[in-house]
Structures are given as structure tokens and as C-alpha cells.
Amino acid sequence: MKIASRTVEAEIEIEAPLELVWDVLVDFPRYPEWNPFTIGVETDLTPGNAVGLTVALFGKPRKFTERFAVYEPPKRIGWGMHLLGGRILRGVRYQELEVRAPGRTLYRTHERFDGPLAWLVILLTGAEVRRGFESNAKALKERAESLARERT
């Protein structure tokens, strides 16, 4: 990740059908069982409504309240924050799924930070967020592939 970039991203290919990966991705009550980065999500899945997040940053769980941005089953979900109406900082994290081949799914997550404080957020937390996104992607892969093996 370049410090000049304001986007943090990770992706991984998963040997499981898109529908199964989607089911794991939106089964928020089970996140503490497998997700090392986003360890808690409370939402009603309604764009514009609050989403309570518990995220592991710098070795500690940290709670955030963001807004649910998009819910497009079975391909994309997203939530984000807008400080002072987005005038000083805004960012939306998207998690997207794409069929690569029968039984293979590409998972991609990315968040772009914009606003006057974006550079500072990237400088202070960018590498940690990227590690979190990568650990999230790897854990999603392991969870979905394990469930796919159980179903065959």
C-alpha cells in the first residue's frame, strides 16, 4: 500500500460458490467465530441506517457507529462513516463478490478515504487497516471453503 493512496484494499479467490460465500459474508452473528478483523456487526441491512461495528485495530477491539451504504445480494455490501457530514472525512468500505468460474468466487474489499483528514487516517492507520482487510479475506476464504467441503 502506498501512503499517497487513499484506498485500502484486499482480494482473494475462494474455492466455493458465490451463494455460499455470500451467506458467510452476511451471517453477522457468526463473525466472532471466524473473522479476526471485523469481530462484530449489528445492522438491520437498511441503507442509511446505523451499523454498529467492532473492529480489531492495533490489537484491541474498537467500536464504531457507521451508516449502512449498500446491500445488493448476493454481490455487494457496504458501510461507511462521514464525519461532520463528510466535510472532514468520509469513507465507505465495500465488500464485493464475483463469480470466477463454477464453484470459484473472487472476494474484494476496499475503502477509499476522502476529505481533509484522509491523509492523516491513511498515515496513522492505513497499514493496520490493510492487514485487517487481508486477514478478513483469508478467514472468509477458510470459512467458506470449509463449509463447501462439508457440503460435498
Rosetta constraint file for C-alpha pairs under 8 A:
AtomPair CA 1 CA 5 HARMONIC 7.25 0.50
AtomPair CA 1 CA 8 HARMONIC 7.19 0.50
AtomPair CA 1 CA 126 HARMONIC 7.99 0.50
AtomPair CA 1 CA 127 HARMONIC 7.18 0.50
AtomPair CA 1 CA 130 HARMONIC 7.79 0.50
AtomPair CA 3 CA 119 HARMONIC 7.98 0.50
AtomPair CA 3 CA 122 HARMONIC 6.61 0.50
AtomPair CA 3 CA 123 HARMONIC 6.35 0.50
AtomPair CA 3 CA 126 HARMONIC 7.65 0.50
AtomPair CA 4 CA 119 HARMONIC 7.56 0.50
AtomPair CA 5 CA 122 HARMONIC 7.96 0.50
AtomPair CA 6 CA 112 HARMONIC 5.56 0.50
AtomPair CA 6 CA 113 HARMONIC 5.35 0.50
AtomPair CA 6 CA 114 HARMONIC 7.11 0.50
AtomPair CA 6 CA 118 HARMONIC 6.73 0.50
AtomPair CA 6 CA 119 HARMONIC 6.86 0.50
AtomPair CA 6 CA 122 HARMONIC 6.40 0.50
AtomPair CA 7 CA 110 HARMONIC 6.75 0.50
AtomPair CA 7 CA 111 HARMONIC 5.49 0.50
AtomPair CA 7 CA 112 HARMONIC 4.12 0.50
AtomPair CA 7 CA 113 HARMONIC 6.29 0.50
AtomPair CA 8 CA 110 HARMONIC 5.50 0.50
AtomPair CA 8 CA 111 HARMONIC 5.35 0.50
AtomPair CA 8 CA 112 HARMONIC 6.43 0.50
AtomPair CA 8 CA 126 HARMONIC 6.77 0.50
AtomPair CA 8 CA 129 HARMONIC 7.15 0.50
AtomPair CA 8 CA 130 HARMONIC 5.78 0.50
AtomPair CA 9 CA 108 HARMONIC 7.43 0.50
AtomPair CA 9 CA 109 HARMONIC 5.55 0.50
AtomPair CA 9 CA 110 HARMONIC 4.07 0.50
AtomPair CA 9 CA 111 HARMONIC 6.46 0.50
AtomPair CA 9 CA 130 HARMONIC 6.40 0.50
AtomPair CA 9 CA 133 HARMONIC 6.82 0.50
AtomPair CA 10 CA 108 HARMONIC 5.94 0.50
AtomPair CA 10 CA 109 HARMONIC 5.49 0.50
AtomPair CA 10 CA 110 HARMONIC 6.51 0.50
AtomPair CA 10 CA 130 HARMONIC 7.07 0.50
AtomPair CA 10 CA 133 HARMONIC 5.86 0.50
AtomPair CA 10 CA 134 HARMONIC 5.53 0.50
AtomPair CA 10 CA 137 HARMONIC 7.07 0.50
AtomPair CA 11 CA 106 HARMONIC 7.13 0.50
AtomPair CA 11 CA 107 HARMONIC 5.45 0.50
AtomPair CA 11 CA 108 HARMONIC 4.25 0.50
AtomPair CA 11 CA 109 HARMONIC 6.26 0.50
AtomPair CA 11 CA 134 HARMONIC 7.38 0.50
AtomPair CA 11 CA 137 HARMONIC 6.54 0.50
AtomPair CA 12 CA 106 HARMONIC 5.93 0.50
AtomPair CA 12 CA 107 HARMONIC 5.42 0.50
AtomPair CA 12 CA 108 HARMONIC 6.70 0.50
AtomPair CA 12 CA 137 HARMONIC 6.26 0.50
AtomPair CA 12 CA 138 HARMONIC 7.16 0.50
AtomPair CA 12 CA 141 HARMONIC 7.48 0.50
AtomPair CA 13 CA 104 HARMONIC 6.99 0.50
AtomPair CA 13 CA 105 HARMONIC 5.77 0.50
AtomPair CA 13 CA 106 HARMONIC 4.49 0.50
AtomPair CA 13 CA 107 HARMONIC 6.17 0.50
AtomPair CA 13 CA 141 HARMONIC 7.48 0.50
AtomPair CA 14 CA 104 HARMONIC 5.67 0.50
AtomPair CA 14 CA 105 HARMONIC 5.11 0.50
AtomPair CA 14 CA 106 HARMONIC 6.12 0.50
AtomPair CA 14 CA 107 HARMONIC 7.17 0.50
AtomPair CA 14 CA 141 HARMONIC 5.24 0.50
AtomPair CA 14 CA 144 HARMONIC 7.45 0.50
AtomPair CA 14 CA 145 HARMONIC 6.85 0.50
AtomPair CA 15 CA 103 HARMONIC 5.99 0.50
AtomPair CA 15 CA 104 HARMONIC 4.58 0.50
AtomPair CA 15 CA 105 HARMONIC 6.46 0.50
AtomPair CA 15 CA 141 HARMONIC 7.64 0.50
AtomPair CA 15 CA 144 HARMONIC 7.88 0.50
AtomPair CA 15 CA 145 HARMONIC 5.87 0.50
AtomPair CA 16 CA 20 HARMONIC 6.66 0.50
AtomPair CA 16 CA 21 HARMONIC 6.64 0.50
AtomPair CA 16 CA 103 HARMONIC 4.84 0.50
AtomPair CA 16 CA 104 HARMONIC 5.15 0.50
AtomPair CA 16 CA 105 HARMONIC 6.29 0.50
AtomPair CA 16 CA 144 HARMONIC 6.24 0.50
AtomPair CA 16 CA 145 HARMONIC 5.60 0.50
AtomPair CA 16 CA 148 HARMONIC 5.78 0.50
AtomPair CA 17 CA 21 HARMONIC 6.43 0.50
AtomPair CA 17 CA 99 HARMONIC 7.69 0.50
AtomPair CA 17 CA 102 HARMONIC 6.94 0.50
AtomPair CA 17 CA 103 HARMONIC 4.18 0.50
AtomPair CA 17 CA 104 HARMONIC 5.60 0.50
AtomPair CA 17 CA 105 HARMONIC 6.16 0.50
AtomPair CA 17 CA 148 HARMONIC 7.85 0.50
AtomPair CA 18 CA 22 HARMONIC 6.03 0.50
AtomPair CA 18 CA 74 HARMONIC 7.53 0.50
AtomPair CA 18 CA 97 HARMONIC 6.82 0.50
AtomPair CA 18 CA 98 HARMONIC 7.05 0.50
AtomPair CA 18 CA 99 HARMONIC 6.16 0.50
AtomPair CA 18 CA 103 HARMONIC 7.22 0.50
AtomPair CA 18 CA 104 HARMONIC 7.05 0.50
AtomPair CA 18 CA 105 HARMONIC 5.39 0.50
AtomPair CA 19 CA 23 HARMONIC 6.20 0.50
AtomPair CA 19 CA 74 HARMONIC 6.56 0.50
AtomPair CA 20 CA 24 HARMONIC 6.44 0.50
AtomPair CA 20 CA 144 HARMONIC 6.70 0.50
AtomPair CA 20 CA 148 HARMONIC 7.51 0.50
AtomPair CA 21 CA 25 HARMONIC 6.11 0.50
AtomPair CA 21 CA 105 HARMONIC 7.62 0.50
AtomPair CA 21 CA 140 HARMONIC 7.71 0.50
AtomPair CA 21 CA 144 HARMONIC 5.58 0.50
AtomPair CA 22 CA 26 HARMONIC 6.22 0.50
AtomPair CA 22 CA 73 HARMONIC 7.68 0.50
AtomPair CA 22 CA 74 HARMONIC 5.74 0.50
AtomPair CA 22 CA 75 HARMONIC 7.32 0.50
AtomPair CA 22 CA 97 HARMONIC 7.52 0.50
AtomPair CA 23 CA 27 HARMONIC 6.07 0.50
AtomPair CA 24 CA 140 HARMONIC 7.50 0.50
AtomPair CA 24 CA 143 HARMONIC 7.63 0.50
AtomPair CA 24 CA 144 HARMONIC 6.66 0.50
AtomPair CA 25 CA 140 HARMONIC 7.45 0.50
AtomPair CA 27 CA 31 HARMONIC 7.01 0.50
AtomPair CA 28 CA 40 HARMONIC 6.98 0.50
AtomPair CA 28 CA 41 HARMONIC 5.65 0.50
AtomPair CA 28 CA 42 HARMONIC 7.25 0.50
AtomPair CA 29 CA 40 HARMONIC 7.41 0.50
AtomPair CA 29 CA 41 HARMONIC 7.33 0.50
AtomPair CA 30 CA 34 HARMONIC 7.24 0.50
AtomPair CA 31 CA 35 HARMONIC 5.13 0.50
AtomPair CA 31 CA 38 HARMONIC 7.16 0.50
AtomPair CA 31 CA 39 HARMONIC 5.55 0.50
AtomPair CA 31 CA 40 HARMONIC 6.12 0.50
AtomPair CA 31 CA 41 HARMONIC 7.64 0.50
AtomPair CA 32 CA 36 HARMONIC 7.46 0.50
AtomPair CA 32 CA 39 HARMONIC 4.88 0.50
AtomPair CA 32 CA 40 HARMONIC 6.39 0.50
AtomPair CA 34 CA 139 HARMONIC 6.29 0.50
AtomPair CA 34 CA 140 HARMONIC 7.49 0.50
AtomPair CA 34 CA 143 HARMONIC 6.90 0.50
AtomPair CA 35 CA 39 HARMONIC 5.68 0.50
AtomPair CA 35 CA 135 HARMONIC 7.95 0.50
AtomPair CA 35 CA 136 HARMONIC 5.79 0.50
AtomPair CA 35 CA 139 HARMONIC 6.03 0.50
AtomPair CA 35 CA 140 HARMONIC 7.14 0.50
AtomPair CA 36 CA 56 HARMONIC 7.06 0.50
AtomPair CA 36 CA 132 HARMONIC 7.60 0.50
AtomPair CA 36 CA 135 HARMONIC 6.61 0.50
AtomPair CA 36 CA 136 HARMONIC 6.22 0.50
AtomPair CA 36 CA 139 HARMONIC 7.36 0.50
AtomPair CA 37 CA 55 HARMONIC 5.54 0.50
AtomPair CA 37 CA 56 HARMONIC 5.00 0.50
AtomPair CA 37 CA 57 HARMONIC 7.54 0.50
AtomPair CA 37 CA 132 HARMONIC 5.13 0.50
AtomPair CA 37 CA 133 HARMONIC 7.09 0.50
AtomPair CA 37 CA 135 HARMONIC 6.70 0.50
AtomPair CA 37 CA 136 HARMONIC 5.67 0.50
AtomPair CA 38 CA 53 HARMONIC 7.10 0.50
AtomPair CA 38 CA 54 HARMONIC 6.01 0.50
AtomPair CA 38 CA 55 HARMONIC 4.54 0.50
AtomPair CA 38 CA 56 HARMONIC 6.48 0.50
AtomPair CA 38 CA 136 HARMONIC 7.27 0.50
AtomPair CA 39 CA 53 HARMONIC 7.74 0.50
AtomPair CA 39 CA 54 HARMONIC 5.54 0.50
AtomPair CA 39 CA 55 HARMONIC 5.71 0.50
AtomPair CA 39 CA 56 HARMONIC 6.91 0.50
AtomPair CA 39 CA 61 HARMONIC 7.93 0.50
AtomPair CA 40 CA 52 HARMONIC 7.66 0.50
AtomPair CA 40 CA 53 HARMONIC 5.50 0.50
AtomPair CA 40 CA 54 HARMONIC 4.68 0.50
AtomPair CA 40 CA 55 HARMONIC 6.97 0.50
AtomPair CA 41 CA 51 HARMONIC 6.82 0.50
AtomPair CA 41 CA 52 HARMONIC 5.62 0.50
AtomPair CA 41 CA 53 HARMONIC 4.78 0.50
AtomPair CA 41 CA 54 HARMONIC 6.56 0.50
AtomPair CA 42 CA 51 HARMONIC 5.56 0.50
AtomPair CA 42 CA 52 HARMONIC 4.89 0.50
AtomPair CA 42 CA 53 HARMONIC 6.61 0.50
AtomPair CA 43 CA 49 HARMONIC 7.73 0.50
AtomPair CA 43 CA 50 HARMONIC 6.65 0.50
AtomPair CA 43 CA 51 HARMONIC 4.73 0.50
AtomPair CA 43 CA 52 HARMONIC 6.60 0.50
AtomPair CA 43 CA 68 HARMONIC 7.64 0.50
AtomPair CA 44 CA 49 HARMONIC 7.56 0.50
AtomPair CA 44 CA 51 HARMONIC 7.77 0.50
AtomPair CA 45 CA 49 HARMONIC 7.75 0.50
AtomPair CA 45 CA 68 HARMONIC 6.75 0.50
AtomPair CA 45 CA 71 HARMONIC 6.68 0.50
AtomPair CA 46 CA 68 HARMONIC 6.44 0.50
AtomPair CA 46 CA 70 HARMONIC 7.94 0.50
AtomPair CA 46 CA 71 HARMONIC 7.44 0.50
AtomPair CA 47 CA 67 HARMONIC 7.24 0.50
AtomPair CA 47 CA 68 HARMONIC 4.70 0.50
AtomPair CA 47 CA 69 HARMONIC 4.80 0.50
AtomPair CA 47 CA 70 HARMONIC 5.51 0.50
AtomPair CA 47 CA 71 HARMONIC 6.86 0.50
AtomPair CA 48 CA 67 HARMONIC 5.57 0.50
AtomPair CA 48 CA 68 HARMONIC 5.33 0.50
AtomPair CA 48 CA 69 HARMONIC 5.98 0.50
AtomPair CA 49 CA 67 HARMONIC 5.52 0.50
AtomPair CA 49 CA 68 HARMONIC 5.62 0.50
AtomPair CA 50 CA 65 HARMONIC 6.47 0.50
AtomPair CA 50 CA 66 HARMONIC 5.72 0.50
AtomPair CA 50 CA 67 HARMONIC 4.58 0.50
AtomPair CA 50 CA 68 HARMONIC 6.07 0.50
AtomPair CA 51 CA 65 HARMONIC 5.73 0.50
AtomPair CA 51 CA 66 HARMONIC 5.22 0.50
AtomPair CA 51 CA 67 HARMONIC 5.45 0.50
AtomPair CA 51 CA 68 HARMONIC 5.81 0.50
AtomPair CA 51 CA 79 HARMONIC 7.43 0.50
AtomPair CA 52 CA 63 HARMONIC 7.18 0.50
AtomPair CA 52 CA 64 HARMONIC 5.97 0.50
AtomPair CA 52 CA 65 HARMONIC 4.70 0.50
AtomPair CA 52 CA 66 HARMONIC 6.47 0.50
AtomPair CA 53 CA 63 HARMONIC 5.59 0.50
AtomPair CA 53 CA 64 HARMONIC 5.15 0.50
AtomPair CA 53 CA 65 HARMONIC 6.18 0.50
AtomPair CA 53 CA 66 HARMONIC 7.45 0.50
AtomPair CA 54 CA 61 HARMONIC 6.06 0.50
AtomPair CA 54 CA 62 HARMONIC 5.41 0.50
AtomPair CA 54 CA 63 HARMONIC 4.48 0.50
AtomPair CA 54 CA 64 HARMONIC 6.42 0.50
AtomPair CA 55 CA 61 HARMONIC 5.43 0.50
AtomPair CA 55 CA 62 HARMONIC 5.27 0.50
AtomPair CA 55 CA 63 HARMONIC 6.44 0.50
AtomPair CA 55 CA 64 HARMONIC 7.83 0.50
AtomPair CA 56 CA 60 HARMONIC 5.29 0.50
AtomPair CA 56 CA 61 HARMONIC 4.39 0.50
AtomPair CA 56 CA 62 HARMONIC 6.14 0.50
AtomPair CA 56 CA 132 HARMONIC 7.61 0.50
AtomPair CA 57 CA 61 HARMONIC 6.34 0.50
AtomPair CA 57 CA 62 HARMONIC 6.68 0.50
AtomPair CA 57 CA 128 HARMONIC 6.78 0.50
AtomPair CA 57 CA 129 HARMONIC 7.36 0.50
AtomPair CA 57 CA 132 HARMONIC 7.62 0.50
AtomPair CA 58 CA 128 HARMONIC 6.88 0.50
AtomPair CA 65 CA 81 HARMONIC 7.77 0.50
AtomPair CA 66 CA 79 HARMONIC 6.51 0.50
AtomPair CA 66 CA 80 HARMONIC 5.27 0.50
AtomPair CA 66 CA 81 HARMONIC 4.91 0.50
AtomPair CA 66 CA 82 HARMONIC 7.89 0.50
AtomPair CA 67 CA 79 HARMONIC 5.45 0.50
AtomPair CA 67 CA 80 HARMONIC 5.42 0.50
AtomPair CA 67 CA 81 HARMONIC 6.21 0.50
AtomPair CA 68 CA 78 HARMONIC 6.26 0.50
AtomPair CA 68 CA 79 HARMONIC 4.24 0.50
AtomPair CA 68 CA 80 HARMONIC 6.60 0.50
AtomPair CA 69 CA 77 HARMONIC 7.50 0.50
AtomPair CA 69 CA 78 HARMONIC 5.19 0.50
AtomPair CA 69 CA 79 HARMONIC 4.65 0.50
AtomPair CA 69 CA 80 HARMONIC 6.61 0.50
AtomPair CA 69 CA 92 HARMONIC 7.46 0.50
AtomPair CA 70 CA 76 HARMONIC 7.16 0.50
AtomPair CA 70 CA 77 HARMONIC 5.19 0.50
AtomPair CA 70 CA 78 HARMONIC 4.97 0.50
AtomPair CA 70 CA 79 HARMONIC 6.83 0.50
AtomPair CA 71 CA 76 HARMONIC 6.10 0.50
AtomPair CA 71 CA 77 HARMONIC 4.62 0.50
AtomPair CA 71 CA 78 HARMONIC 6.74 0.50
AtomPair CA 72 CA 76 HARMONIC 5.02 0.50
AtomPair CA 72 CA 77 HARMONIC 6.15 0.50
AtomPair CA 73 CA 77 HARMONIC 7.67 0.50
AtomPair CA 74 CA 97 HARMONIC 7.49 0.50
AtomPair CA 75 CA 96 HARMONIC 5.52 0.50
AtomPair CA 75 CA 97 HARMONIC 4.90 0.50
AtomPair CA 75 CA 98 HARMONIC 6.77 0.50
AtomPair CA 76 CA 94 HARMONIC 6.88 0.50
AtomPair CA 76 CA 95 HARMONIC 5.65 0.50
AtomPair CA 76 CA 96 HARMONIC 4.43 0.50
AtomPair CA 76 CA 97 HARMONIC 6.42 0.50
AtomPair CA 77 CA 94 HARMONIC 5.81 0.50
AtomPair CA 77 CA 95 HARMONIC 5.46 0.50
AtomPair CA 77 CA 96 HARMONIC 6.71 0.50
AtomPair CA 78 CA 92 HARMONIC 6.54 0.50
AtomPair CA 78 CA 93 HARMONIC 5.35 0.50
AtomPair CA 78 CA 94 HARMONIC 4.26 0.50
AtomPair CA 78 CA 95 HARMONIC 6.15 0.50
AtomPair CA 79 CA 92 HARMONIC 5.44 0.50
AtomPair CA 79 CA 93 HARMONIC 5.57 0.50
AtomPair CA 79 CA 94 HARMONIC 6.86 0.50
AtomPair CA 80 CA 90 HARMONIC 7.31 0.50
AtomPair CA 80 CA 91 HARMONIC 5.37 0.50
AtomPair CA 80 CA 92 HARMONIC 3.89 0.50
AtomPair CA 80 CA 93 HARMONIC 5.85 0.50
AtomPair CA 81 CA 86 HARMONIC 7.69 0.50
AtomPair CA 81 CA 89 HARMONIC 7.76 0.50
AtomPair CA 81 CA 90 HARMONIC 5.48 0.50
AtomPair CA 81 CA 91 HARMONIC 5.56 0.50
AtomPair CA 81 CA 92 HARMONIC 6.50 0.50
AtomPair CA 82 CA 86 HARMONIC 4.13 0.50
AtomPair CA 82 CA 87 HARMONIC 7.58 0.50
AtomPair CA 82 CA 88 HARMONIC 7.90 0.50
AtomPair CA 82 CA 89 HARMONIC 5.85 0.50
AtomPair CA 82 CA 90 HARMONIC 4.33 0.50
AtomPair CA 82 CA 91 HARMONIC 6.73 0.50
AtomPair CA 83 CA 87 HARMONIC 6.62 0.50
AtomPair CA 83 CA 88 HARMONIC 5.91 0.50
AtomPair CA 83 CA 89 HARMONIC 5.23 0.50
AtomPair CA 83 CA 90 HARMONIC 6.28 0.50
AtomPair CA 84 CA 88 HARMONIC 6.35 0.50
AtomPair CA 84 CA 89 HARMONIC 7.63 0.50
AtomPair CA 86 CA 90 HARMONIC 4.86 0.50
AtomPair CA 86 CA 115 HARMONIC 7.06 0.50
AtomPair CA 87 CA 115 HARMONIC 6.23 0.50
AtomPair CA 87 CA 116 HARMONIC 7.69 0.50
AtomPair CA 88 CA 115 HARMONIC 4.97 0.50
AtomPair CA 88 CA 116 HARMONIC 5.21 0.50
AtomPair CA 88 CA 117 HARMONIC 5.82 0.50
AtomPair CA 89 CA 113 HARMONIC 6.95 0.50
AtomPair CA 89 CA 114 HARMONIC 5.75 0.50
AtomPair CA 89 CA 115 HARMONIC 4.54 0.50
AtomPair CA 89 CA 116 HARMONIC 6.43 0.50
AtomPair CA 89 CA 117 HARMONIC 5.59 0.50
AtomPair CA 89 CA 118 HARMONIC 6.07 0.50
AtomPair CA 90 CA 113 HARMONIC 5.74 0.50
AtomPair CA 90 CA 114 HARMONIC 5.34 0.50
AtomPair CA 90 CA 115 HARMONIC 6.27 0.50
AtomPair CA 90 CA 118 HARMONIC 7.79 0.50
AtomPair CA 91 CA 111 HARMONIC 6.23 0.50
AtomPair CA 91 CA 112 HARMONIC 5.50 0.50
AtomPair CA 91 CA 113 HARMONIC 4.50 0.50
AtomPair CA 91 CA 114 HARMONIC 6.33 0.50
AtomPair CA 92 CA 111 HARMONIC 5.45 0.50
AtomPair CA 92 CA 112 HARMONIC 6.46 0.50
AtomPair CA 92 CA 113 HARMONIC 7.47 0.50
AtomPair CA 93 CA 109 HARMONIC 6.94 0.50
AtomPair CA 93 CA 110 HARMONIC 5.57 0.50
AtomPair CA 93 CA 111 HARMONIC 4.23 0.50
AtomPair CA 93 CA 112 HARMONIC 7.27 0.50
AtomPair CA 94 CA 108 HARMONIC 7.99 0.50
AtomPair CA 94 CA 109 HARMONIC 5.48 0.50
AtomPair CA 94 CA 110 HARMONIC 5.52 0.50
AtomPair CA 94 CA 111 HARMONIC 6.37 0.50
AtomPair CA 95 CA 107 HARMONIC 7.20 0.50
AtomPair CA 95 CA 108 HARMONIC 5.76 0.50
AtomPair CA 95 CA 109 HARMONIC 4.35 0.50
AtomPair CA 95 CA 110 HARMONIC 6.82 0.50
AtomPair CA 96 CA 107 HARMONIC 5.81 0.50
AtomPair CA 96 CA 108 HARMONIC 5.18 0.50
AtomPair CA 96 CA 109 HARMONIC 6.25 0.50
AtomPair CA 97 CA 105 HARMONIC 6.49 0.50
AtomPair CA 97 CA 106 HARMONIC 5.59 0.50
AtomPair CA 97 CA 107 HARMONIC 4.82 0.50
AtomPair CA 97 CA 108 HARMONIC 6.48 0.50
AtomPair CA 98 CA 105 HARMONIC 5.57 0.50
AtomPair CA 98 CA 106 HARMONIC 5.08 0.50
AtomPair CA 98 CA 107 HARMONIC 6.76 0.50
AtomPair CA 99 CA 103 HARMONIC 7.90 0.50
AtomPair CA 99 CA 104 HARMONIC 6.13 0.50
AtomPair CA 99 CA 105 HARMONIC 4.66 0.50
AtomPair CA 99 CA 106 HARMONIC 6.29 0.50
AtomPair CA 100 CA 104 HARMONIC 5.31 0.50
AtomPair CA 100 CA 105 HARMONIC 5.25 0.50
AtomPair CA 100 CA 106 HARMONIC 6.16 0.50
AtomPair CA 101 CA 105 HARMONIC 7.17 0.50
AtomPair CA 107 CA 137 HARMONIC 7.18 0.50
AtomPair CA 108 CA 137 HARMONIC 7.90 0.50
AtomPair CA 109 CA 133 HARMONIC 7.02 0.50
AtomPair CA 109 CA 137 HARMONIC 7.96 0.50
AtomPair CA 113 CA 118 HARMONIC 5.24 0.50
AtomPair CA 113 CA 121 HARMONIC 7.92 0.50
AtomPair CA 113 CA 122 HARMONIC 7.83 0.50
AtomPair CA 114 CA 118 HARMONIC 5.13 0.50
AtomPair CA 117 CA 121 HARMONIC 6.35 0.50
AtomPair CA 118 CA 122 HARMONIC 6.22 0.50
AtomPair CA 119 CA 123 HARMONIC 6.05 0.50
AtomPair CA 120 CA 124 HARMONIC 6.03 0.50
AtomPair CA 121 CA 125 HARMONIC 5.65 0.50
AtomPair CA 121 CA 126 HARMONIC 6.68 0.50
AtomPair CA 122 CA 126 HARMONIC 4.13 0.50
AtomPair CA 122 CA 127 HARMONIC 7.59 0.50
AtomPair CA 123 CA 127 HARMONIC 7.98 0.50
AtomPair CA 125 CA 129 HARMONIC 6.00 0.50
AtomPair CA 126 CA 130 HARMONIC 6.14 0.50
AtomPair CA 127 CA 131 HARMONIC 6.25 0.50
AtomPair CA 128 CA 132 HARMONIC 6.19 0.50
AtomPair CA 129 CA 133 HARMONIC 6.10 0.50
AtomPair CA 130 CA 134 HARMONIC 6.11 0.50
AtomPair CA 131 CA 135 HARMONIC 6.10 0.50
AtomPair CA 132 CA 136 HARMONIC 6.01 0.50
AtomPair CA 133 CA 137 HARMONIC 6.14 0.50
AtomPair CA 134 CA 138 HARMONIC 6.19 0.50
AtomPair CA 135 CA 139 HARMONIC 6.06 0.50
AtomPair CA 136 CA 140 HARMONIC 6.08 0.50
AtomPair CA 137 CA 141 HARMONIC 6.22 0.50
AtomPair CA 138 CA 142 HARMONIC 6.28 0.50
AtomPair CA 139 CA 143 HARMONIC 6.06 0.50
AtomPair CA 140 CA 144 HARMONIC 5.99 0.50
AtomPair CA 141 CA 145 HARMONIC 5.90 0.50
AtomPair CA 142 CA 146 HARMONIC 6.00 0.50
AtomPair CA 143 CA 147 HARMONIC 6.29 0.50
AtomPair CA 144 CA 148 HARMONIC 6.08 0.50
AtomPair CA 145 CA 149 HARMONIC 6.19 0.50
AtomPair CA 146 CA 150 HARMONIC 6.35 0.50
AtomPair CA 147 CA 151 HARMONIC 6.35 0.50
AtomPair CA 148 CA 152 HARMONIC 6.59 0.50
